[in-house]
């Protein structure tokens, strides 16, 4: 179980490097392949949540939470590979996102729509 303890403490860039070791797709389809996978896996997350509403009155059991955790891991894998295909680290993506959100919060525009608010 040592590997599990190491995984728990894994930072974003280490995760990305480990994920890339399992990335098997034609480089002719770099960017496109992980984008399509991201859309598919995000859809699987949405589908599982939809079924929680329909079948379980939105009660999230431990088993359902574990299923969602696995699907979220698949989403993260595709984000990691897509980011790498774009020449970005997960750390850069995360830091840019937090900076954007903090800026919106400071300007009181967290609500609303549009990327550049």
C-alpha positions in Angstrom: 0.0 0.0 0.0 3.0 2.3 -0.1 2.1 3.3 -3.7 -1.3 4.4 -2.5 0.2 6.6 0.2 2.5 8.1 -2.5 -0.5 8.7 -4.8 -2.4 10.5 -2.0 0.4 13.0 -1.7 0.9 13.4 -5.5 1.0 16.9 -6.8 -0.5 18.0 -10.1 2.6 17.9 -12.2 3.6 14.5 -10.9 0.1 13.2 -11.6 0.4 14.5 -15.2 3.8 12.8 -15.7 2.4 9.5 -14.4 -0.8 9.9 -16.6 1.3 10.5 -19.7 3.1 7.2 -19.2 -0.3 5.6 -20.0 -1.3 7.9 -22.9 -1.5 5.6 -25.9 -3.0 7.4 -28.9 -1.6 8.5 -32.3 0.3 11.8 -32.0 -1.4 12.8 -35.3 -4.5 13.2 -33.1 -2.8 15.0 -30.2 -5.2 17.6 -28.8 -8.2 16.1 -30.7 -8.1 12.6 -29.1 -8.0 13.8 -25.5 -10.6 16.5 -26.2 -13.0 13.9 -27.4 -12.2 11.7 -24.5 -12.7 14.6 -22.1 -16.2 15.2 -23.6 -17.1 11.5 -23.3 -15.9 11.1 -19.7 -17.6 14.4 -18.6 -20.7 13.0 -20.2 -20.3 9.8 -18.1 -20.1 11.9 -14.9 -23.2 13.8 -15.9 -25.0 10.5 -16.7 -24.2 9.1 -13.3 -25.4 12.2 -11.5 -28.6 12.2 -13.6 -29.2 8.6 -12.5 -28.7 9.6 -8.9 -31.6 12.0 -9.3 -33.8 9.6 -11.2 -33.1 6.4 -9.3 -31.8 7.4 -5.9 -33.6 10.6 -5.0 -30.2 12.3 -5.2 -28.9 10.2 -2.2 -25.3 9.6 -2.9 -24.2 6.3 -1.3 -20.6 5.4 -0.7 -20.7 3.1 -3.7 -22.0 5.8 -6.0 -19.4 8.3 -4.7 -16.7 5.7 -5.5 -18.1 5.3 -9.0 -18.1 9.1 -9.5 -14.5 9.3 -8.1 -13.4 6.8 -10.8 -15.1 8.8 -13.6 -13.7 12.1 -12.2 -10.2 10.4 -12.4 -10.9 9.7 -16.1 -11.8 13.3 -16.6 -8.6 14.4 -14.9 -6.5 12.0 -17.1 -7.9 13.6 -20.2 -7.3 17.1 -18.8 -3.7 16.1 -18.0 -3.1 14.7 -21.5 -4.8 17.5 -23.3 -2.8 20.0 -21.3 0.4 18.3 -22.2 -0.5 18.2 -25.8 -0.9 22.0 -25.6 2.5 22.3 -23.9 0.9 23.1 -20.5 1.4 21.6 -17.1 -1.5 20.9 -14.8 0.1 23.2 -12.3 -0.1 26.1 -14.9 -3.7 25.3 -15.7 -4.7 25.2 -12.0 -2.8 28.4 -11.1 -4.3 30.3 -14.1 -7.8 29.1 -13.1 -7.4 30.2 -9.5 -6.0 33.6 -10.6 -8.9 34.1 -12.9 -11.4 33.2 -10.2 -9.7 35.4 -7.6 -9.8 38.3 -10.0 -13.5 37.8 -10.6 -14.1 37.5 -6.9 -12.2 40.8 -6.2 -14.2 42.5 -8.9 -17.5 40.9 -7.7 -18.2 39.2 -11.0 -18.1 35.5 -10.0 -21.8 35.3 -11.1 -22.7 36.0 -14.6 -21.5 34.7 -17.9 -18.7 35.2 -20.3 -15.0 34.1 -20.2 -13.6 37.6 -19.9 -15.8 39.2 -17.2 
